[in-house]
Amino acid sequence: MLNCKLNRWFVFAGAWIIIFCVAASAIFSVFSIPLSKLHGWSLAEVNLSFSIYQLFLGIVGILGGRYADKKGAVSLMYGGGFLYGAGWFLTGTSDSIPMLYLTYGVMAGAGAGAVYNATLVTALRWFPDMRGKISGCLLAAAAFGPFVLAPLTNTLFSRIGTDVAGVATTFHILGLLFFCCIAAVGWLMKLAPADYPSQFAANAPGKKAQPSESAVFAEQNYEWTEMIKTPLFWILFFTFMCAGTAGTMMISSTSIIAQTQIGLTPAIGAIAVSISTISNFTGRLSFGVLIDRLGDFKALLISLSASAVALLLLGTAEAPTLFFICVVILGFAFGAPLVVFPPITSRKFGSKNFGINYGIMFLGFTCANYVGPKIAAAFKDATGSFHGAYFAASAIAVLGALIVLCLLRYEKNHQSLQYKGETV
């Protein structure tokens, strides 16, 4: 009998809560204008703190993943959770740009990096039989978090105020809330037993292992130094950048496009952002299911193809109906990259060093988060519209889809050769 089968759902529940909290970074834009007005900082100066946050999230995520691989994630939950909560708390007392960069950019970003990657890889190790669905559900928490936390923040503003004391108190409340939630479930982030994948395969009731499953359970484990020397890693890294860039380029500008291209009001533009968020949440859940049914590469191909078509349609959109259809498709499709790449990384490079390996792979998405919005802004500043950005993003998505098609063809040929070798 499998001893740990029931426990893994508690691990999943704890991981869902932690990722929900770490997703709060997406609501920082709610604070941008109040911070700018209160302290006389430019929006560019304030928003740079978010870029610093993303940088430390990616870098510390690698270190956190390595630590989780070797010693487990529990201590990271408390150390990283404290740093993350303290970063939010102290941001409320920041009265200078350097202090803002230190508290939110460095402290909160480093805390999020320590917690996020370790949580994700720890939870996925408990579900070797349904990595796609679990990845989708956990990443859906990251989409659901801003959907809940943004209104909560606005409610706090309306009750406490947006003066210096009100903004500071809101940061204090959120910082304490995040730390308490992470600390309450951090003890659940324990490593799965070393033989858990094979143990699960041997004990799964009423199920015969298929060849594809055997390949998953009998995996080759790469050290990170070995992984980065393989051409496959760099191909996947670049594909992650393509998938992320095509999405972030447009998602970051949804409200502006609604107002400048379609002529909608700011209120309707905000609704468009909410619709995009809901679509993204649905997409993450859906692609999690598709990964287990069709395979990770096929799910990624569907996402990139849908994005390319929707971006081209968005370039012709003048009526609200077509615009909102494109927003739904893009939000849904953009749910795939963060859901698909953890299982791909684990499948291709093994689960033993999954923490550090995915931390390094995640840098592809970190780069996309920086490059995508910059490209969109560059086209808008140069031409006064986003039409050039649509075509650029669509081309990037097509390039990513072509790479995935080549990977699918290579896998098919490789499996065919393996099958012939086994039957000789």
N, C-alpha and C positions, 0 to 999 in steps of 0.2 A: 504493500500500500504506500502511496506517496504521502510522506509525512507533512509536507509544507503546502499542499494544494490549497487548503482553505486560507492559510495565512497570506497568500499572495494578493488576495482582494483587499486586505487591510493595507498592504503596501501600496496598491493602486490608489486607494482612497486618500492615503496620506500624500502621495505624489501629486494627485489632482489638486489638493488644497494648496500645496506649496507652489506649484506652477501657476495656479490662479493668482497667488499673491505676487509672485515675481513679474507677472504680466502687467503689473501696475505701471511699469515704465511707459506704456502706451498712452497713459493719461497725463503725462507731464505737460503736453501741449495746453491742457486746461490751466496750468499755472503760468504759462509763458507771458501772457498779457498782464496779469496782476503783478508778477515780479518785475516786469519791464516798467510799468507805471509807478510802482511803489518806490523803486530804487533808481529810476532814471537810466536803466540799462537798455541797450538796443535789443531787439528781438534776436538779431544774429548772435549777440553775445550770450543771451540766455539759452538759445537753442544749441550753441556749441557744447553746453554741458551735457546735452543728450548724446551728442556724438562721442564725447569722452566716455560717457556711460557705456555706450555700445562697444567702444574699444576695450574697456576693462572687462566687460562681460565676456568678450571673445577670448582675451588673453588669459584671464583667471579661470575661465571655463576649461581650458586645456589643463592647467595645473590641478584644478579640482577634479577633473576626470581621472588624471593620473593617480591622485590620492585615493579616490574612490575605488579604482582598480586594485590598489595594493592593500588598503586598510579599511575600506568600507566608507559609507557616506554619512553615518550618524553624526560624527563629530563635526563634519562640514555643515550639517544642518544648523547646529547651534552656533558655531563660529561665524559661518557665512550669514546665517539668519540674523545674528546680532549686528553684524556689520551692515547688512542691508537695511534693517530697521533703524539703526542709528544714523545711517546716511540720510534717510528720509526725515527723521526727527530733527537732525541738526541743520538740514537745509532750511528749515523754518527760521533758524536764527542767523542765517547767512546774510551779511550786510555788505558784502563786496563780491566782485566777480571771482577772484581767486578762491574765496571761501566757498562759493557756489560750486565751482569746479571740483574742489576737494571733497565736499560733503556729498553732493549728488553724483558728480561724474566719477570720482575715484572710489569713495566709500560704498555708495549704493551700487555702483556698477560692479565693483569687485565682489561685493556680497552676493549679488545676483548671479555672477559668473560661477562662484563657488557652489551655489545652491542648485541652479537650474540644470546644468549639465549632469551633475552627480545624481540628481533626482531622476531625470529622464532615463539615463542608462541603467540605474539601479532597478527601476520599475520594469523596464523592458526585459531585463535578464530573468525576471520571474515569469515571463510569458513567451517562451520559445515557440509555442504552438499558435500564437495569435498576435504576433508582433505588430502587424498592420493595424488591427483594431485598437489595440492598446495605445499605440503611438498616436492614432487619430483622436482617441478620447482624451489623452493627456494634453495634446496640442490644442484641442478644442477648449480646454480650460484657459489657455493663453488668449484665445479669442473672446471667451466669455467674460474673463476678468475685466477688461476695459469697459465692456457693455454694462457691467454692474457698478464698477468703481467710479466711472466718470459721472453718472447721475448722483452717486453718493457724495462725491467731492463738491458738485454743484449745490447739493442740499446743505452741506456744511457751510459753504460760502454764503448761502442765503440766510442761514441762521446765525452764523458767527460773524460774517462780514468779510469784505475783501481788503480791509485796511491791514496795516503791518501785523497787528495782533491777531486778526482773523486768519490771515494766510499762515502765520506761524503756528497757530493752534491747529489748523487743518493738517499741516505737515506733521505735527506732533502726534495727532490722533492716528493718522495713517501709519506712521513709523511704528508706534506701539502695537497697532492692530496687526501689521505684517509680522513683526517679531513674535508676538504671542501665538499667532496661528501656526507659523513655521515651527516654533518650539513645541507646540502641543502635539504635533504629529511627527517631528523629526526622528524620534526613536524608532519609528517604523521602517526607516530607510536602511534596512539591513541587507547585506549581500545574500543573494541566492546561493545555495550550496554549490560547490565547484562542479559536481556531477549532475547538477539539476537538469540540463537539457537532455542528457542521455537517460537519466532517471525518469523524466517525464515521458520520453518516447517509449520507454519500455513498459510503463504503467498506464498509458492512456487507455481507458476501458473501451473495448469493442472497436478498436481502430487499428488497421494495419498501416504501417509506415509506408508511404509512397516514396519513389525514388527522389523526388524533389525535397521531401521532408528529411530523408536520410542525409542528403547533402547539407541540410541546415544543421542537423545534430552532429554530423561528423565534419566539423568545420576546421579550416586552417586558421590558426591564430597568428596574426602579424604583430610584431612590435612596431611602434610608431616610426622608428628609424627605417624599418623594412618597408612599411606602407608607403612612405613618401618617396621611396626609390622606384616604385612601380608606376608605369605609364597610366594604369587604370586609376590610380588615386588622382592624378592631375586632370585626367579626363572628367572624372566625377566632380572634382573641385570646380572646374570651369563650368560644367553643366549646372551645378548648384548656383554659381554666380549668375548664369543666364536665366535660370528659373526665378531667382530672387530679384534680379535687376528688372526684368520685364514686369514683375508684380509691383515692386516698391516704386518704380517710376511713375505709375499711374495711381496707385492706391493713395500715395502721399498727397496727391493733388485733386482728389475727388471733389471736394467742396469748391475749390477754385474753378474747376472745369464746369461744374454745374452753374456757377454764377456768370462766368465770362463767355462760355461757349453757348450754353443753352438759354441763358438769361433768367435763371431762377433766382429767388431771393436767398439770402444767407440762411434763413430758417429751413428752406427746402434743401439747401446744400448740406445742412447738418443732418437732415433726414437721409440724404443720399449716403452720407458717411455711416449712419446707423444701419442702413440696408446692406452696405458693403460688409460691415462687421458681422451681421447675421448670416450673410451668404458665406463669409469666410469660416464662421463657426460650423455651418452645415457642410461646407466643403471638407473641412478637416475630418469630421466624422465619416463622411461618405468615402473619402479617399482611403481612410483606414480600412474600411470594408473591402474596397476595390483591391488594395494591396494583397490581402489574403485570398481573394478570389481570382484575380487576374495576374498578379505579380507586381513587384514594385516598379519595374521599368515601364510596363504597359500603363500603369496608373499615372506615372510621370508624363508619359507621352500624351495621354488624354488631356492632362492639365496644360501642357505647353501648346498643344494644338488649339484647344479652346481659347487660350489667352491670345494667340496670334490672330485668330478670326475675330474675336471680340474687339481687339485693339484697332483692327482695320475698320470694323463697323463703327467704332466710336469716332473715327475720323470723319465719317459722313453724317454723324448724328446732329440734327438740328432741332428735333422734337423731343420733348421729355420722355415719351414712351420708349424710343430706341435707346436713349441715354440710360434709362434705368435698367433696361434689358442688359446692356453692356456692363453696367455696374454689378448686376447680379452674377453674370457669367465670370467677370474678372475676379470678384470677391470669392466666388466658389472655387475657381481654378487656382487662385493664389493660396488656397488652403492646403495644396498638395506638397510643396517643397519641404517644409519643416516636418511634415508627417512621413514623407517617403524616404528621406535621406538617412534617418537613424536606422531603419531596417536594412537599407542598402549597405551602409557602412558595416553593420554587424554581420550581414550575410557574406560580404566580400572579404572582410578583413578579420572576422572572428569576434567572439564575445569576451574573450579573456582580457583584452586591452581596449574594450569598447569605449571606455570613458575618455581616455586621452585621444584615441583615434577619431571619435566623433567630435571631440573638442577642436581638433585640428581641421577636420572637414567643415565644421560650423563656421570657420573663418571665411569660407566662400560666401556664406549668407551675410556675414558681417560686412564684407566688402560690398556686397550688393546693396545693403542698407545705406551705404554712403554714396555709391556711384549712381544708383537709380534716381533718387530725387535730384541729384546734381544735374544729370542729363536733362531731366524734365524742365528744371529751372533754367538751364542754359538755352534750350529751345524757346521757352517762353520769353526770356529776356531779349533774345536775338531777333525773333520774328513776331512777337506779340501774341502768339497762339501756341497750342500744344500739338498741332497737326504733325509737325516734324518729329516730335517725341513719340507719337503714336506709331509712325512707320518704323522708327528706330527700335522701339520696344517690341513691335511685332517681328522685326527682323531678328532680334536677339532671341525671341521665343522660337522662331523657326529654326535658327541655328541650334538651339538646345534640343529641339525635337529631332533634327537630323542626327545629332550625336547619339541620342537615345535609340533611334532606329538602328544605327550601326552597332550599338552595344547589344541590342536584342538579337540582331543577326549573328553576331559573334557568339553569344551565349547558345543560340540554337545550333550553330555548327559545332561548337565545342561539346555540347551534350550529345549530339549525334555521333561524334567521333568516340566519346566515352562509351556510349551504348554499343557501338560496333566492336570496340575493344573488349568489352565484357562478354559479348556473345561469341567471340572467336574461340 
